[in-house]
Amino acid sequence: MSLPDTVEREPIERDHDPSLVVITGLSGAGRTTAAKVLEDVGYFVIDNLPPALIERVFELAAVPGSSVDRVALVVDVRGREFFGDLRAAVAKLRRRDATLRVVFLEASDEALVQRYEAARRAHPLSGRDRVVDGIERERSLLADLRADADLVIDTTDTNVHQLRDRLVDAFGRDGEHALVANVVSFGFKHGTPRDADIVLDVRFLPNPHWVDRLRPFTGLDEPVRDYVLEQKETGEFLERLGGLLELMLPAFQAEGKRYLTVAIGCTGGRHRSVVLAEEIAQRIRGLGVGVQVEHRDRVKE
């Protein structure tokens, strides 16, 4: 049962401030995989912890002599009677200036339904209703927590290896306190990435799709790259965006943001957005920020 806030306990002497990660999100979106990845990179992982105990875990990890300096906690709707306390527990630790980050995993309804059907399992909130009804209830329940998350990862089109790479980039020791950028190219006809912090629309540029000799290629091929970059508007766009990034990235970092997803979209996600994503990623690297590039729709028709 949850511990009431009125319970008084002796403060624990703190020897160091451990790094704490809360893994949460939609059922079936990859929480178990995320927990295994963090365990592999050195986190002490606790699954299905009641939120009322989060602060106590942090304090115990901070006592003199403790060898635990990184803890990952998996919280989900299996502990539904405790779940309403999670936002309060996170806010309380942040008021204590604890090193705490919340990772929220999600996916599209279609992807989640397919995963449940493949596993032949019932959704924890579906009861006697359809799986999609349970997913809808869970989205509503977690909406505020998603808004508070430090990192939102959409696993709809992400395999376990890509999810692992994303988490290692974000939580490996080298990048633990640095801003990490994820640059994603996409096609608007396939939908906007759910986890994007910044969305850039490059459909104002001439479309290589309508050039017969370029149509079979993608933005990773030199003919398409040269065509897109030789456009006058492309150069002006990159120059102005470069100045904006020089302003925004240090400011994001100063505000404590550790993860930034920049999505660049064109019509199909095969040509213009791919070229621009590569160029933008290069400019972000030039500002000293780690970058991972993903071309979500490059091979789609």
N, C-alpha and C positions, 0 to 999 in steps of 0.2 A: 504494500500500500504506500501511497505517497506521504512523504514527511511534511507536516505543516510548517509554514514559515515561522511560526511562533516558537518552535522548539529551539532552545538555547543549547549551544554546544561550545566546548572550549576551542578557540582558534588553533589551527595547526601551524607550527613553525614552518615557514617555507624556506627551503634551501635554494630552489631554482624554480623557474616558471616552465612547466612542460608545455609542449605543443599539443593542442587538443583539436581533433577533427570529428565533427558529427556527420555521419553518412545517413541520409534519409531520402525520401522521394517516393515515387509510385511503385507499387508492388509489381515485380516483373521487369523493372527498368534497369536492373543490374547492380543492386546494392551488394549482393553476395560477392560478385566479381570485384567490385570496388574494394570491399573489405579485404579480400585476398591479396589484392595488389598492394594496399597499404601495409599489410602484414609482411609482404615480401621486401618492402623498402624500409622495414625497421620499426613499424608502429606496433604497439601492444593493442590488440583488437578485442573489444567486448561487444558481443551481439545481444540485441534486444534488451538494452539497459533501460530501466524506468527513468524518465527525465529527472525525477526528484533526486536521483543519486549522482547526477552528472557532476555537481559541484564537489561532492564528497570524493569522487574518483580523482578529480583535479587536485584536490588538497592532498590526498594520499600519495599521488605521484610526485608531489612537490616536497615531501618531507625530507629532512637531511638523511643522506645515505641511500635514498631511492635511486635505483638504476634505470627507472622508467622515465624517459624524457619526451616520448611521443606516444600519444594514446589516440586510438580511433574508436568511436562509439557508433554502433548501428542502431538506429531507432526507427521503428515502423509501426504500422497499424495493428500488428499483433499485440502490442501493448496499448490498445485503444483507450483503456481507462486512464492511462497516464499521459496520453499524447497531448492533451491540452496544456500540460505543464511545460512542454518542451520550449516554446518561445520564451516563457518567463525564465527558465533555467539558463538559456543562452544569453538573454539580456542581462541577467544578474552577473554572469561571468564576464561579460564584456564591460560592465561597469567597474569590475575589478581589474580591468586592463589585461585580462588573460589572453594568451595567444590562442584564439579559438576561431576555427573556420567551419562553415556549414556547407556541405556539398549536397546538392539536390539533383537526383537522377529522375528523368522522365522520358516518355516516348509517346508516340501517337496512339490513339485508341486502337487503330487497326493493328499496329505492331504488337501491342500488349495482348489483344484478343488472340492473335496468332500464337503467341508464346504460351498462353494459358491452354489453348487447344492442343498444342504440340505436347505440353507436359501433362495434359489430362488432369488438371487441378482446378479447384474452384477458387475464385477470387475471395480474399478474406472478408470483404464487405458486401459480397453479392447476395449472401443468404440463399433464398430460393429463386432469386431473380437471375437475369442473364449476367455474364461476366462484364459486359459493357456498362451495366447499371452499377456494378461495384466500382468500376473504374471512375465513373462520373461522381459517385459519392466521395471517393478518395481524393479526386482532384479538388472538389469543393472543400474538403476537410483540410487539405494541405496548401490552399491558395496563399494564405498569409505567410506561411513558413517559406514557400517558394520565393515570395517577394523579399524575404529577409536573407536569403542564401547568398553566400559569397561566390559560389560557383554553381551554375546550372549546366548540366550536361544532358543533351538530348541523344538518346541511344537508338533512335528509330532506325537509322541507317549505319549504325556503328557496330562492328564486330568486337569480340572480346580483346583482340590484339590492339585494335585502335583505341578502345577504352583504356586499356592498360598503358599505352603510350601517353595518352592525355593525362592520366593521373600521375604517372612517373614524372612527366615534365613539370606538373604542378606541385608535387609533394616530395620529390627527391631532395636530398639535403642541399644540393647546390642551388636550387631555386626556391628554397623554403620561404625566404623573406623578399623575393624579387617578383616584380610584375611579369607575368607570362601571358603572351598573346596567342590566340588561336585565330588564324585567318582562314575563312571558308568561302570558296566560290560556290555559287548555286544558281539554279534557274528558277525564275519566278513562277513558271508554269508547274513546277514541282513543289511549290510552297516555300515560304520563308523559314529559315532555321529558327526553331523555338528559343534557342539559348543565346541568340545574338544580342550583344550590348549596343552595337552600332551597325546599321544596315545602309549600304551604299548602292545606289541604283545606277548602273552604267549603260542602261539601254539608250541613252542619248547618243552613244557612239555608233558609227556605221556598223552594220551587222555582217560579219564574214559569211554567215550562213547563206546570204544571197549572192555570194561570189562563187560561181560554180567550181573553180579550181581550189577553193579553200574549204568548201563544205565538208569534205571527208576528214579533214584534219581537226585537231583540237588546239586550245590555247597553249599547250605545251610544245607544239610543233612550230618550227621557225617561221614558215610562211605566214601563219596566222599571227604569231607574235609580232613580226615585222609590220604586217598590215595594220594591226591595232595601234602599235606604238608610233607609227608614222602619221597618224591623224593629229591635226593641230589641237583639237579639243582634248586629246589624251594627255599631251604634255602640259597643258594649262591645268587640267584636273589634278594631275599628280603633283604639280608644283604647289598648288593651293592646299591640297590635302597634306602635303609634307609639312607645311607651316602649321596646320591645325594639329597634326600629330605631335609636333614639337611642343605645342602648348598643352595638349590634353594628357599625354602619357605621364610626364612628371607630376601633373596635378592629380591624376588618378592614383599614382603611387604615394603621393603625399597624404592622400585621404585614406590610405590603407587598403586600396583595392589591389588584389593579388592576381586576378584573372580577368582577361578582357577578350571577348569574342567579336571580331570584326567580320561581317558578312558582306560579300560583294556579289551582286546579282545582275544577271542579264536575262534574256528570254529563256534560253534552254540550259544555260550553265555549262556550255561546252567551249565557247570561244572567248568573248570579251571578258567575262568575269574571271576566267582562268588566268588570262594574261595579266589582268590588273591585280589579282590576288598575289601573284608572284612578285610583281613590282612593289606592291604595298608592303608585303612581308619583308622585302629587302630594305625598304626605308625604315621599317620598325626595327630591324636588326641593327641598322646604322645608329639608332638611338640607344643602343645598349640593352634592348629588351629581348628576351628569349621568345622565339616564334615557332609555332607548329602550323603547317599549311595543309589544308584538306580541300580537295576538289570533289565536292559531294555528288555533282550530277554530270561530271565530265563524260562518262561512258553511257549516259542515258540518251535515248532518242527524244 
